[in-house]
Amino acid sequence: MLRGETRGQLDYERQRLEQKLAVRDPARLLELGKIKQLEPYPLFAGVRSPIEPWEKPT
């Protein structure tokens, strides 16, 4: 069974990860920067849509 995960949500999660890595592990942030687009785990199917309504972007 696949669960749909929105592209907007994946992009939002990447932004949050980048913010955390900038403080906690800058070297890992540089490695992450080499990846153009994160792909969802195979259990999830990417869907074009904005972030989930419960998120509170900063």
RODO-2510 file (C-alpha; in nm, 4 decimals, decimal comma):
residues 58
     n   res          X          Y          Z
     1     m     0,0000     0,0000     0,0000
     2     l     0,1424     0,3371    -0,1032
     3     r     0,0816     0,6566     0,0873
     4     g     0,0779     0,9810    -0,1113
     5     e     0,3277     1,2407     0,0078
     6     t     0,3138     1,5851    -0,1455
     7     r     0,6126     1,7339    -0,3256
     8     g     0,5519     2,0531    -0,1294
     9     q     0,5817     1,8558     0,1936
    10     l     0,9052     1,6911     0,0796
    11     d     1,0492     2,0307    -0,0154
    12     y     0,9426     2,1716     0,3220
    13     e     1,1058     1,8814     0,5074
    14     r     1,4265     1,9365     0,3125
    15     q     1,4299     2,3050     0,4093
    16     r     1,3855     2,2114     0,7754
    17     l     1,6663     1,9552     0,7491
    18     e     1,8960     2,2103     0,5848
    19     q     1,8270     2,4613     0,8645
    20     k     1,9137     2,2043     1,1297
    21     l     2,2249     2,0797     0,9495
    22     a     2,3537     2,4350     0,9036
    23     v     2,3855     2,4522     1,2823
    24     r     2,4524     2,0906     1,3789
    25     d     2,6570     1,9445     1,0915
    26     p     2,7689     2,1868     0,8162
    27     a     2,9746     1,9149     0,6428
    28     r     2,6633     1,6983     0,6040
    29     l     2,4763     2,0013     0,4694
    30     l     2,7356     2,0277     0,1915
    31     e     2,6797     1,6604     0,1071
    32     l     2,3041     1,7113     0,1001
    33     g     2,3549     2,0034    -0,1378
    34     k     2,4859     1,7596    -0,4010
    35     i     2,1436     1,5944    -0,4185
    36     k     1,9184     1,7842    -0,6580
    37     q     1,5854     1,6451    -0,5399
    38     l     1,5046     1,4142    -0,2512
    39     e     1,2893     1,1165    -0,3379
    40     p     1,0342     0,9663    -0,1001
    41     y     1,0931     0,6261     0,0559
    42     p     0,9423     0,3566    -0,1746
    43     l     0,6463     0,3126     0,0602
    44     f     0,5429     0,6691    -0,0314
    45     a     0,4379     0,8031    -0,3693
    46     g     0,5246     1,1658    -0,4499
    47     v     0,2265     1,3839    -0,5381
    48     r     0,2402     1,7452    -0,6605
    49     s     0,0746     1,9572    -0,3940
    50     p     0,1598     2,2159    -0,1241
    51     i     0,2725     2,1321     0,2293
    52     e     0,0358     1,9654     0,4726
    53     p    -0,2109     2,2003     0,6455
    54     w    -0,0807     2,1211     0,9967
    55     e     0,2703     2,2534     0,9188
    56     k     0,3638     2,6001     1,0421
    57     p     0,6344     2,7278     0,8058
    58     t     0,8745     2,9716     0,9652
***
